Amino acid sequence: MRTGCTAEEGDFSGWRAALLKNDLVSLVAVPDIGGRIMAYDLDGYPFLFVDRNLAGQLFTPEENMGDGSLASWKNYGGDKTWPAPQGWDSDDQWHGPPDPVLDTGRYLLDLLESDGNTATVRMVSPTGSPTGIMIVRQATIRAGSSRVHLDLRFRNVADRPVRWSVWDVVQLRAERLDDNGRLAPDEECVVTAPINPRSRFLRGFQVMFGDPLNPQWDLDAARGLFVGNYRWQIGKVGLDTRGGWAAFANKTAGYAFVARFPVYPDEEYPDDGADVEFWTVGRGRVANLDYEHTDIYLMELEVLSPLRHLNPGEETSFRVEWGACRCPGPVVAVAEAGCAGEVLSAVRHGDRVRLTGAFGVFDRGNLEAVWMDSAGDEVSRTDIGSVSPLSAVLLDRAELVPWRAESVELTVSTSEGRQRLARARLLKQE
């Protein structure tokens, strides 16, 4: 039974929290630990990593800062927003984490409301950061959908111009229980993103930290994809994808997480042009970080906006959309309606065409095959049935070929309209 959205205050792992829910997903925001989103669950499956050793704990600014090294950072987990570029060489770089204002400061719970169809939480950072900015983080869900709209704003509250990229960082759970009931890395977790065919990087990505030959990082040249298979090794890569999406999948559990975001091909990005970055915790050392004897298993999916020049009092905004679904991994393609674990194939045999593919959708709705002629005009439509983020769409069916049909598009219709899931040309069997 479909229900609407709710928004209420409550408890999460001992922290004061804001809870958004609908019949598909639940989202938990914790203002007091840097305005983080600490849970995003689809039908009870938790996507986000949470450090159990820090659950419910709060620290003073001095404790959060520690000796200023990365090793003293309180990595609670979840999702947070930072300014980029990161670095310690000049005041044009963010010297964190740790950062007791933007990363672990006590954010203001500025808004928590629901009208039944949507639910929204908004959190506002303290001022006083050396970066000169204040961060506003707003998350909205709606009924019948797994989507989360993250509306992120930077406001220049300093008396000087500043220049930053909006950098959103989500830590995704990559753990399992071994045969002895202990936590272990889940090597069936994988991240993917499209490779820019005009990338400035030799392989379409650059290794930013860790072993340059880290076996986790790979390419699927046939599909034009970067693939990061979790092998519990520490490292980080940056990509100038300009493709507008990045994804995570747990292949064993059959769940997928997708981040979609706008791209600006002609604008300048930080980190040599990166708009997507992946970081993994694991074996090995980077600076003074050493996770060898911890039970922290995660993959970070990071998206970045272009660098924005802000005069005093000015703001910039960046919207990131999350979607979650059941879908065989790894994610190899993303469209407005959902993602694909296997792209759509349409092979014609005489007067019939066989449609195959594996997909996940972000909304409850109805799936249709829209048949189009050589000019791209619709000639016919076939109803396939209802779909939901809670069930993968495993397509293998034969259909009569409508007259003049040259291609087919899968679309999902909801109360919000119709969106494309996949498209393919009709190919004749050799």
C-alpha positions as CSV (number, residue, x, y, z in Angstrom):
1,M,0.0,0.0,0.0
2,R,1.4,3.4,-1.0
3,T,1.7,6.0,1.7
4,G,2.9,9.6,1.7
5,C,5.9,11.3,3.2
6,T,6.5,12.1,6.9
7,A,9.1,14.3,8.6
8,E,9.8,14.2,12.3
9,E,12.5,14.6,14.9
10,G,13.8,11.5,16.6
11,D,16.9,9.5,17.6
12,F,19.5,7.8,15.4
13,S,22.2,5.8,17.1
14,G,22.1,8.2,20.1
15,W,22.1,11.4,18.1
16,R,19.3,13.9,17.8
17,A,18.1,13.4,14.2
18,A,15.6,14.5,11.6
19,L,13.8,11.6,10.0
20,L,12.2,11.6,6.5
21,K,10.2,8.6,5.3
22,N,8.0,7.3,2.5
23,D,6.9,3.8,1.6
24,L,10.2,3.1,-0.2
25,V,13.0,5.0,1.6
26,S,14.0,6.5,4.9
27,L,16.6,9.3,5.2
28,V,18.2,10.4,8.5
29,A,19.9,13.7,9.0
30,V,22.0,14.6,12.0
31,P,22.6,18.3,12.3
32,D,25.0,18.1,15.3
33,I,27.8,16.3,13.4
34,G,28.4,18.5,10.4
35,G,24.9,18.4,9.0
36,R,25.4,14.9,7.8
37,I,22.9,12.5,6.2
38,M,23.6,9.4,8.2
39,A,21.1,6.9,6.7
40,Y,19.6,6.3,3.3
41,D,17.7,3.0,3.3
42,L,15.7,1.4,0.5
43,D,13.1,-1.0,2.0
44,G,15.4,-1.5,5.0
45,Y,18.7,-1.9,3.0
46,P,21.2,0.6,4.4
47,F,23.4,2.2,1.8
48,L,25.5,4.5,4.0
49,F,28.4,3.6,6.2
50,V,28.3,4.5,9.9
51,D,31.2,4.2,12.2
52,R,29.8,2.2,15.1
53,N,32.6,3.3,17.4
54,L,31.5,7.0,17.1
55,A,27.7,6.4,17.2
56,G,25.9,8.9,19.4
57,Q,29.1,10.8,20.3
58,L,29.6,14.6,20.2
59,F,32.9,16.4,20.7
60,T,34.1,19.9,21.4
61,P,35.7,21.9,18.5
62,E,39.1,21.3,20.1
63,E,38.5,17.5,20.3
64,N,37.3,17.5,16.7
65,M,40.4,19.4,15.5
66,G,42.8,17.2,17.5
67,D,46.4,17.8,16.2
68,G,45.0,18.9,12.8
69,S,46.1,15.7,11.0
70,L,43.8,13.4,9.0
71,A,44.4,10.7,11.6
72,S,42.5,12.8,14.2
73,W,39.5,13.3,12.0
74,K,36.2,12.0,13.4
75,N,34.9,10.1,10.4
76,Y,31.3,9.5,11.4
77,G,30.3,8.2,7.9
78,G,27.3,9.2,5.9
79,D,27.1,12.1,3.5
80,K,28.5,15.6,3.9
81,T,29.4,18.7,1.8
82,W,32.8,20.2,1.7
83,P,34.6,23.0,-0.2
84,A,37.1,22.0,-2.8
85,P,39.9,22.0,-3.6
86,Q,41.4,20.3,-0.6
87,G,44.9,21.0,0.4
88,W,47.3,22.6,2.9
89,D,49.5,24.7,0.6
90,S,47.6,28.0,0.4
91,D,44.4,29.8,1.7
92,D,42.8,28.9,-1.6
93,Q,42.6,25.3,-0.5
94,W,40.4,23.8,2.3
95,H,42.6,22.6,5.1
96,G,40.5,19.7,6.1
97,P,39.3,17.4,7.4
98,P,39.5,17.8,10.3
99,D,37.5,21.0,10.3
100,P,35.5,21.8,13.5
101,V,33.2,24.2,11.7
102,L,32.1,22.9,8.3
103,D,32.8,19.2,8.8
104,T,31.9,18.5,12.4
105,G,30.3,21.7,13.5
106,R,26.8,21.8,15.1
107,Y,24.5,22.7,12.2
108,L,21.2,24.5,12.7
109,L,18.1,22.4,11.9
110,D,16.5,25.2,9.9
111,L,13.6,23.3,8.4
112,L,11.8,20.0,8.9
113,E,8.4,19.7,7.2
114,S,6.1,17.5,5.1
115,D,3.0,18.2,3.1
116,G,2.3,14.4,2.7
117,N,3.6,14.4,-0.9
118,T,7.1,15.6,-0.1
119,A,9.3,15.9,3.0
120,T,12.2,18.2,3.5
121,V,15.0,18.8,5.9
122,R,17.4,21.8,5.8
123,M,20.6,22.3,7.9
124,V,22.8,25.4,8.1
125,S,26.4,25.4,9.1
126,P,28.0,27.7,11.7
127,T,30.0,30.7,10.5
128,G,33.6,31.3,11.4
129,S,35.3,28.9,8.9
130,P,38.6,30.2,7.4
131,T,37.1,29.4,4.0
132,G,34.7,32.3,4.4
133,I,31.7,30.2,3.5
134,M,28.5,29.0,5.2
135,I,27.0,25.8,3.9
136,V,23.2,25.1,3.5
137,R,22.2,21.5,3.0
138,Q,18.6,20.6,2.0
139,A,17.3,17.1,1.3
140,T,13.8,16.4,-0.1
141,I,12.0,13.1,-0.8
142,R,8.6,12.6,-2.4
143,A,6.0,9.9,-2.3
144,G,6.3,6.9,-4.6
145,S,10.0,7.5,-5.3
146,S,13.4,6.6,-4.0
147,R,14.9,9.9,-5.2
148,V,16.5,12.4,-2.9
149,H,17.1,15.9,-4.1
150,L,20.1,17.4,-2.4
151,D,20.1,21.2,-2.8
152,L,23.5,22.5,-1.6
153,R,24.4,26.1,-1.2
154,F,27.6,28.0,-0.4
155,R,27.2,31.6,0.9
156,N,30.2,33.9,1.2
157,V,29.9,35.3,4.7
158,A,33.4,36.8,4.7
159,D,34.5,40.4,3.7
160,R,36.6,39.2,0.8
161,P,36.0,37.3,-2.5
162,V,36.3,33.5,-2.3
163,R,36.4,30.7,-4.9
164,W,35.2,27.2,-4.2
165,S,33.7,24.1,-5.7
166,V,30.7,22.5,-4.0
167,W,32.0,19.0,-3.1
168,D,29.5,16.4,-1.9
169,V,31.0,13.2,-0.4
170,V,28.9,10.1,0.4
171,Q,30.4,7.0,2.1
172,L,28.8,3.8,1.0
173,R,28.8,0.6,3.1
174,A,31.1,-2.1,1.6
175,E,31.0,-4.6,4.5
176,R,29.7,-8.1,5.1
177,L,29.7,-10.7,7.9
178,D,32.2,-13.5,7.4
179,D,31.6,-17.2,8.4
180,N,32.6,-16.3,12.0
181,G,30.1,-13.4,12.2
182,R,32.9,-10.8,12.0
183,L,32.9,-7.8,9.8
184,A,34.8,-8.2,6.5
185,P,35.2,-6.3,3.3
186,D,32.5,-7.0,0.7
187,E,34.4,-7.5,-2.6
188,E,31.2,-7.7,-4.5
189,C,30.8,-3.9,-4.2
190,V,31.7,-1.8,-7.2
191,V,31.6,1.8,-8.3
192,T,31.2,3.0,-11.9
193,A,31.2,6.2,-13.9
194,P,31.4,7.1,-17.6
195,I,34.8,7.9,-19.1
196,N,35.1,11.1,-21.0
197,P,36.3,10.3,-24.5
198,R,38.1,13.6,-24.5
199,S,39.5,13.2,-21.0
200,R,42.7,15.1,-20.1
201,F,43.8,12.0,-18.2
202,L,45.7,9.3,-20.1
203,R,43.4,6.5,-19.1
204,G,40.3,8.6,-18.5
205,F,41.1,8.9,-14.8
206,Q,44.0,9.9,-12.5
207,V,45.3,8.2,-9.4
208,M,45.2,11.0,-6.7
209,F,46.4,8.9,-3.7
210,G,47.6,5.4,-3.1
211,D,49.3,2.9,-5.3
212,P,49.4,4.1,-8.9
213,L,48.9,0.4,-9.9
214,N,46.1,-0.2,-7.5
215,P,44.3,-3.3,-8.9
216,Q,40.9,-1.9,-7.9
217,W,40.9,0.7,-10.7
218,D,40.0,-0.6,-14.1
219,L,38.4,0.3,-17.4
220,D,35.6,-1.3,-19.4
221,A,36.6,0.2,-22.8
222,A,33.7,-1.5,-24.7
223,R,31.2,0.3,-22.5
224,G,33.2,3.5,-22.0
225,L,33.2,3.0,-18.2
226,F,35.5,3.4,-15.2
227,V,35.1,0.4,-12.9
228,G,36.3,0.3,-9.3
229,N,36.0,-3.1,-7.7
230,Y,36.4,-3.1,-3.9
231,R,39.5,-5.0,-2.8
232,W,40.0,-3.3,0.5
233,Q,42.9,-1.2,-0.6
234,I,43.3,2.4,0.2
235,G,43.3,4.8,-2.7
236,K,41.6,7.6,-4.6
237,V,41.0,8.4,-8.2
238,G,39.6,11.5,-10.0
239,L,37.7,11.5,-13.3
240,D,36.7,14.4,-15.6
241,T,33.6,12.4,-16.7
242,R,31.2,15.2,-17.8
243,G,28.7,12.4,-18.0
244,G,26.5,13.6,-15.1
245,W,26.4,10.4,-13.1
246,A,28.3,8.0,-10.8
247,A,27.0,4.8,-9.3
248,F,27.6,2.1,-6.6
249,A,26.3,-1.4,-6.6
250,N,26.4,-4.4,-4.2
251,K,26.3,-7.2,-6.7
252,T,25.5,-9.9,-4.1
253,A,22.6,-8.0,-2.5
254,G,21.4,-6.7,-5.9
255,Y,21.1,-3.0,-4.8
256,A,22.2,0.0,-6.7
257,F,22.8,3.7,-5.7
258,V,23.1,6.4,-8.3
259,A,24.1,10.1,-8.0
260,R,23.1,12.4,-10.9
261,F,24.3,16.0,-11.2
262,P,24.6,18.8,-13.8
263,V,27.8,19.2,-15.7
264,Y,29.4,22.4,-17.2
265,P,31.8,21.3,-19.9
266,D,33.3,24.7,-20.5
267,E,33.9,25.7,-16.9
268,E,36.9,25.0,-14.6
269,Y,36.8,22.2,-12.0
270,P,39.2,21.6,-9.1
271,D,41.6,18.7,-8.9
272,D,42.8,19.0,-12.5
273,G,39.3,19.0,-13.8
274,A,37.6,16.3,-11.8
275,D,33.8,16.2,-11.4
276,V,33.7,12.7,-9.9
277,E,36.1,11.1,-7.4
278,F,36.2,7.7,-5.7
279,W,38.0,7.0,-2.4
280,T,38.3,3.6,-0.8
281,V,39.4,2.7,2.7
282,G,41.6,-0.4,3.1
283,R,45.0,-1.9,3.3
284,G,48.0,0.5,2.7
285,R,49.0,3.9,3.8
286,V,48.2,7.4,2.6
287,A,49.9,10.2,4.6
288,N,49.3,9.2,8.3
289,L,46.2,7.1,7.5
290,D,46.4,3.4,8.2
291,Y,43.3,1.2,8.3
292,E,45.0,-2.1,8.3
293,H,43.7,-3.2,11.8
294,T,40.3,-1.5,11.6
295,D,36.9,-2.9,10.6
296,I,36.1,0.2,8.4
297,Y,34.9,-1.0,5.0
298,L,33.6,1.7,2.6
299,M,33.7,3.2,-0.8
300,E,33.3,7.0,-1.2
301,L,31.4,8.5,-4.1
302,E,32.2,12.2,-4.5
303,V,30.8,14.7,-7.0
304,L,32.0,18.2,-7.6
305,S,30.7,21.4,-9.1
306,P,32.8,23.8,-11.1
307,L,34.8,26.4,-9.2
308,R,32.6,29.4,-8.3
309,H,33.8,33.0,-7.6
310,L,31.7,34.5,-4.8
311,N,31.9,38.1,-3.7
312,P,30.9,39.0,-0.1
313,G,27.2,38.1,0.4
314,E,26.9,36.1,-2.8
315,E,25.7,32.4,-3.1
316,T,26.1,29.5,-5.4
317,S,24.1,26.3,-5.5
318,F,24.5,22.8,-6.8
319,R,21.8,20.0,-7.0
320,V,22.7,16.4,-6.6
321,E,20.0,13.7,-7.1
322,W,20.2,10.3,-5.5
323,G,18.3,7.3,-6.7
324,A,18.2,3.8,-5.3
325,C,16.8,0.6,-6.6
326,R,17.1,-3.2,-7.0
327,C,19.3,-3.7,-10.0
328,P,22.0,-6.3,-11.0
329,G,25.4,-4.6,-10.7
330,P,27.6,-3.1,-11.8
331,V,25.6,-0.1,-13.1
332,V,26.6,0.3,-16.7
333,A,24.2,3.1,-17.8
334,V,22.0,5.7,-16.2
335,A,19.0,7.5,-17.6
336,E,16.2,9.8,-16.1
337,A,14.0,6.9,-15.0
338,G,16.7,4.6,-13.6
339,C,19.8,2.6,-14.3
340,A,20.9,-0.5,-16.2
341,G,23.0,-3.5,-15.2
342,E,22.6,-4.8,-18.7
343,V,21.8,-2.4,-21.6
344,L,18.7,-2.7,-23.7
345,S,19.1,-5.0,-26.8
346,A,16.5,-5.3,-29.5
347,V,17.2,-8.0,-32.0
348,R,14.7,-8.7,-34.8
349,H,13.8,-12.2,-35.9
350,G,11.4,-11.9,-38.9
351,D,8.3,-10.1,-37.7
352,R,9.3,-10.2,-34.1
353,V,11.9,-8.5,-32.0
354,R,13.4,-9.8,-28.8
355,L,13.9,-7.2,-26.1
356,T,16.5,-8.0,-23.3
357,G,18.1,-6.0,-20.6
358,A,18.3,-5.6,-16.8
359,F,17.3,-2.4,-15.1
360,G,16.3,-0.7,-11.9
361,V,13.9,2.2,-11.6
362,F,13.8,5.1,-9.2
363,D,10.0,5.6,-9.1
364,R,6.8,3.5,-8.9
365,G,5.2,3.7,-12.3
366,N,4.3,1.9,-15.5
367,L,6.8,0.6,-18.0
368,E,6.1,0.9,-21.7
369,A,8.0,0.2,-24.9
370,V,7.7,3.1,-27.3
371,W,8.3,2.2,-30.9
372,M,9.7,4.9,-33.2
373,D,10.4,5.3,-36.9
374,S,13.6,6.4,-38.6
375,A,12.8,10.0,-37.9
376,G,12.3,9.3,-34.2
377,D,8.5,9.8,-34.3
378,E,6.3,7.4,-32.3
379,V,4.5,4.8,-34.3
380,S,3.2,2.5,-31.5
381,R,3.3,1.8,-27.8
382,T,3.4,-1.5,-25.9
383,D,2.4,-1.8,-22.2
384,I,4.9,-3.9,-20.2
385,G,3.5,-3.4,-16.7
386,S,4.0,-1.8,-13.3
387,V,7.5,-1.3,-12.0
388,S,9.0,-0.3,-8.6
389,P,12.4,0.5,-7.1
390,L,11.9,-2.6,-5.0
391,S,12.1,-5.0,-7.9
392,A,14.7,-5.3,-10.7
393,V,13.3,-5.1,-14.2
394,L,14.6,-8.3,-15.9
395,L,13.5,-8.0,-19.5
396,D,13.4,-10.9,-21.9
397,R,10.3,-10.8,-24.2
398,A,9.4,-11.1,-27.8
399,E,7.1,-8.5,-29.4
400,L,5.6,-8.1,-32.9
401,V,7.5,-5.4,-34.8
402,P,5.2,-2.4,-35.5
403,W,5.1,-1.2,-39.0
404,R,7.9,1.3,-39.7
405,A,9.5,0.8,-36.3
406,E,13.3,1.3,-36.4
407,S,14.0,1.8,-32.7
408,V,12.5,1.3,-29.3
409,E,12.6,3.3,-26.1
410,L,11.6,2.1,-22.6
411,T,9.8,4.7,-20.6
412,V,8.4,4.9,-17.1
413,S,5.2,6.8,-16.6
414,T,4.4,8.3,-13.1
415,S,2.2,11.0,-11.8
416,E,5.1,13.4,-12.4
417,G,5.3,12.5,-16.2
418,R,7.1,10.1,-18.4
419,Q,10.9,9.5,-18.3
420,R,13.3,7.5,-20.5
421,L,14.9,4.3,-19.1
422,A,16.7,3.0,-22.2
423,R,16.8,3.2,-25.9
424,A,18.0,0.8,-28.7
425,R,17.9,0.5,-32.4
426,L,16.3,-2.6,-33.9
427,L,19.0,-4.9,-35.1
428,K,18.4,-7.8,-37.6
429,Q,19.8,-11.1,-36.6
430,E,22.7,-12.1,-38.7
